[in-house]
Amino acid sequence: SKENKQQVERKRHIGNDIVTIVFQEGEEPSPAFKPSMIRSHFTHIFALVRYDQQNDNYRLKIFSEESVPLFGPP
């Protein structure tokens, strides 16, 4: 903006895309995670991380608002 030299077009998205990382513990089957469980006007993406004890690895599932464009990896 002309009135505020700190407000420039290249900075307009910084700090506006909020990601919430959720670590889910417990044995299968546990209650399914639903983004509606957490109320927020600011979160655009939920990253659900779960430890898979059987395969000794972590699983990642992404939930995003419809306004968030697709991103990779698929």
C-alpha positions as CSV (number, residue, x, y, z in Angstrom):
1,S,0.0,0.0,0.0
2,K,1.2,3.5,-0.6
3,E,0.5,4.5,3.0
4,N,2.4,1.6,4.5
5,K,5.8,0.7,3.1
6,Q,5.8,-2.6,5.0
7,Q,2.8,-3.8,3.2
8,V,4.0,-5.2,-0.2
9,E,2.4,-7.6,-2.6
10,R,5.1,-10.3,-2.2
11,K,4.3,-10.6,1.5
12,R,0.5,-10.9,1.2
13,H,0.4,-14.7,1.8
14,I,3.1,-15.0,4.5
15,G,1.4,-15.9,7.7
16,N,-2.0,-16.4,6.1
17,D,-1.8,-20.2,5.4
18,I,-2.1,-22.0,8.7
19,V,-1.3,-25.7,9.0
20,T,-2.3,-27.7,12.1
21,I,-0.3,-30.9,12.7
22,V,-2.2,-33.6,14.6
23,F,-0.4,-36.6,16.1
24,Q,-2.9,-39.4,16.6
25,E,-1.9,-42.1,19.1
26,G,-3.6,-45.4,20.0
27,E,-4.3,-48.8,18.6
28,E,-6.4,-49.3,15.5
29,P,-9.3,-48.8,15.2
30,S,-9.4,-45.5,17.0
31,P,-11.9,-42.8,16.3
32,A,-11.5,-41.3,12.8
33,F,-10.1,-37.8,12.7
34,K,-12.4,-35.2,11.3
35,P,-11.2,-31.6,10.7
36,S,-14.6,-30.4,12.2
37,M,-13.3,-31.7,15.6
38,I,-11.1,-28.6,15.8
39,R,-12.8,-25.2,15.3
40,S,-10.7,-22.6,13.6
41,H,-11.2,-19.7,11.2
42,F,-7.5,-19.7,10.3
43,T,-6.5,-23.3,9.7
44,H,-6.3,-24.1,6.0
45,I,-4.7,-27.5,6.2
46,F,-4.6,-30.3,8.8
47,A,-1.7,-32.8,8.6
48,L,-2.6,-36.0,10.5
49,V,0.4,-38.1,11.6
50,R,0.0,-41.6,12.9
51,Y,2.6,-44.1,13.9
52,D,2.1,-47.5,12.2
53,Q,3.5,-50.0,14.8
54,Q,3.0,-53.0,12.5
55,N,5.3,-51.5,9.8
56,D,7.4,-49.3,12.1
57,N,6.8,-46.2,10.1
58,Y,4.6,-43.1,10.2
59,R,1.6,-42.4,8.0
60,L,0.6,-38.9,6.9
61,K,-2.9,-37.9,5.8
62,I,-3.7,-34.3,4.6
63,F,-7.0,-32.6,4.9
64,S,-7.4,-29.2,3.3
65,E,-10.1,-26.6,2.6
66,E,-11.6,-26.5,-0.9
67,S,-9.9,-23.1,-1.4
68,V,-6.4,-24.7,-1.1
69,P,-5.1,-25.8,-4.5
70,L,-3.8,-29.3,-4.9
71,F,-0.1,-29.8,-4.0
72,G,2.3,-32.7,-4.0
73,P,3.4,-35.3,-3.5
74,P,0.1,-37.1,-4.3
